[in-house]
Structures are given as C-alpha cells and as structure tokens.
Amino acid sequence: MRSKDFSKECFYNALVDLMKEEDFDDIQINEICHKAGFNRSTFYRNFDSKMDILMSKFLVEAEKYQQLVNESVDKSFIYKTTELFKLLRVSYHIFIQMRRAKLDQEMYQVFSLIYPIDDKLSFSPYAMTFKTAGVYMVIMKWMENGMVETDEEMALLLKNIINNCKV
C-alpha cells in the first residue's frame, strides 16, 4: 500500500473509531490526527474536511462499482443491480458510518450519478428523481434490516417496484 493510501486509511479508521464514542459533528480534526498518528498537514494534504474522509471512501467504492459495470458485457438492470448489492454488502460499514454522520444528501448525489435509473417511458426529471431516491432508500432499509435478502432477490425486488411505479 502506498504511503498516501496508508495515511488515508489510517484517517478513515481513526474517524470510524471516534464515531463509536461521539457524534460526527463533535469530532475535531485534531482528534482524528492524534488517533491516526499523523499531523494536521498530512490530514490537509489528503482531505479538506472530516466529511471528505467518509466521502473519499464512498467514492472509492462507487468507482469500483462503475468500473465493474463498464467492463461487463451484461448491461441489464438485474446484472447492474445485483452487482451493486454485492458491493454494498461487502462495504456496508462505510455507508452505515456516513448515515450516522447524517451525510445522506451527499451519498444520494453520488449514488444518483453511479446508478441512474434508465427510464425510456418517462421524460420527467421528477420521475427519475423519485425512482433513484426510492432505490437509494430501499438500499438503506435493506442495510438497516441486516441485509437478509440475497443480492439477486433485492435486484428482482427493485425491478418489480420500479416496473410497477407509474410516475
């Protein structure tokens, strides 16, 4: 692991550990630096804010998903959605931490870019927003409920919900 990647991972782990003890809003950059074992200049070389720590981790996972989907021959909704749930299952701790930090709006914005709902029947930007937000909230509910359903079951469930959504 390169030293920049190592320091980023240390900052992320430090922030997650601190979030177990106190609210995200109450955590200071100095605390994160101390727990990570790095100084403030190293922190600011890697991040602009503590929110940036979580967002950068989220973006890394989003890029993994995007690359997987782009390289695949299968472009079907079921394939893309199943792969999304596989990725979320492996890295759910990042999303749960971001939810605890009340970063839902930031996560949703990234999510809407990496997972647009292809809707040929509706030209309404409101319908697209409604469907994308719905998928996002189903994912959050699935995580909160312990991710009991398989990735494939969730992909089929979402397909059925979206197909029955008349917006």
C-alpha positions in Angstrom: 0.0 0.0 0.0 1.4 3.4 -1.0 2.0 5.8 1.9 -0.7 8.2 0.7 -3.2 5.3 0.7 -2.0 4.1 4.0 -2.4 7.5 5.6 -5.9 7.9 4.1 -6.9 4.5 5.5 -5.5 5.5 9.0 -7.5 8.7 9.0 -10.6 6.8 7.9 -10.1 4.1 10.7 -9.5 6.8 13.2 -12.7 8.7 12.3 -14.7 5.5 12.5 -13.3 4.7 15.9 -14.1 8.2 17.1 -17.6 7.9 15.8 -18.2 5.0 18.1 -17.6 7.3 21.0 -19.0 10.6 19.9 -21.2 12.3 17.3 -19.7 13.1 13.9 -20.3 16.8 14.4 -18.5 16.9 17.7 -15.3 15.2 16.4 -12.4 17.6 15.9 -9.7 17.3 13.2 -7.0 17.3 16.0 -8.7 14.2 17.5 -8.6 12.4 14.2 -5.0 13.3 13.6 -4.0 12.2 17.1 -5.8 8.9 16.8 -4.5 8.3 13.2 -0.9 9.1 14.3 -0.4 11.9 11.7 -0.2 15.6 11.9 -2.6 18.2 10.6 -0.5 19.0 7.5 -0.8 15.3 6.4 -4.5 15.5 7.0 -4.9 18.5 4.9 -2.7 17.1 2.1 -5.3 14.3 1.8 -8.6 15.8 2.8 -10.4 19.2 3.0 -12.6 18.2 6.0 -13.7 15.3 8.1 -16.7 14.8 5.8 -14.2 14.4 3.0 -12.7 11.3 4.7 -16.0 9.5 4.5 -16.8 10.8 1.0 -13.5 9.7 -0.4 -14.0 6.2 0.9 -17.5 6.2 -0.5 -16.2 7.4 -3.9 -13.6 4.6 -4.0 -16.3 2.1 -3.6 -18.5 3.9 -6.2 -15.6 3.8 -8.7 -15.2 0.0 -8.1 -18.8 -0.5 -9.0 -18.7 1.8 -12.0 -15.6 0.1 -13.4 -17.2 -3.4 -12.9 -20.4 -2.3 -14.7 -18.5 -0.5 -17.5 -16.3 -3.6 -18.2 -19.2 -6.0 -18.3 -20.9 -7.2 -21.4 -24.1 -7.6 -19.5 -25.8 -4.2 -19.2 -29.1 -5.4 -17.8 -30.9 -3.8 -14.9 -30.7 -7.1 -13.0 -27.0 -7.5 -13.5 -26.1 -3.9 -12.6 -28.4 -4.0 -9.5 -27.1 -7.4 -8.3 -23.5 -6.2 -8.6 -24.5 -3.0 -6.7 -25.9 -5.1 -3.8 -22.8 -7.3 -3.8 -20.6 -4.2 -3.5 -22.9 -2.7 -0.8 -22.8 -6.0 1.2 -19.0 -6.0 1.2 -18.6 -2.3 2.1 -21.8 -1.6 4.1 -19.8 -0.3 7.0 -18.8 2.8 5.0 -22.5 3.6 4.2 -23.6 3.0 7.8 -20.9 5.4 9.0 -22.0 8.0 6.5 -25.6 7.6 7.6 -24.6 8.0 11.2 -22.8 11.2 10.2 -26.0 12.4 8.5 -24.4 12.5 5.1 -27.4 11.1 3.3 -27.7 14.0 0.9 -24.0 13.7 -0.1 -24.4 9.9 -0.6 -27.5 10.3 -2.6 -25.9 12.7 -5.0 -23.0 10.3 -5.7 -25.5 7.4 -5.9 -27.7 9.1 -8.4 -24.6 9.6 -10.7 -23.3 6.0 -10.5 -26.7 4.4 -10.5 -29.1 6.3 -12.8 -32.4 4.6 -13.4 -32.8 4.2 -17.2 -36.4 5.2 -17.9 -37.3 5.3 -21.6 -41.0 5.7 -20.9 -40.9 8.8 -18.8 -39.2 12.0 -19.8 -39.9 13.7 -16.5 -36.9 14.6 -14.4 -39.2 14.3 -11.4 -39.9 10.7 -12.2 -36.2 9.9 -12.5 -35.5 11.6 -9.2 -38.4 9.8 -7.5 -37.2 6.4 -8.7 -33.5 7.0 -7.9 -34.3 8.2 -4.4 -36.6 5.3 -3.9 -33.9 2.8 -4.9 -31.5 4.6 -2.5 -33.9 4.4 0.4 -34.7 0.7 -0.3 -30.9 0.1 0.0 -30.7 2.0 3.3 -33.7 0.0 4.6 -32.1 -3.3 3.5 -28.9 -2.4 5.3 -30.7 -1.4 8.5 -32.6 -4.7 8.4 -29.4 -6.7 8.3 -29.2 -7.5 4.6 -31.1 -10.7 5.0 -32.2 -10.9 1.3 -29.7 -12.1 -1.3 -28.3 -9.6 -3.8 -30.3 -11.3 -6.6 -33.5 -11.1 -4.5 -33.0 -7.4 -4.0 -32.3 -6.8 -7.7 -35.6 -8.6 -8.6 -37.5 -6.7 -5.8 -36.3 -3.4 -7.1 -37.1 -4.3 -10.7 -40.7 -5.2 -9.7 -41.1 -2.0 -7.6 -39.8 0.2 -10.5 -41.8 -1.6 -13.1 -45.0 -1.0 -11.0 -44.2 2.6 -10.4 -46.4 4.7 -12.6 -45.0 8.2 -12.5 
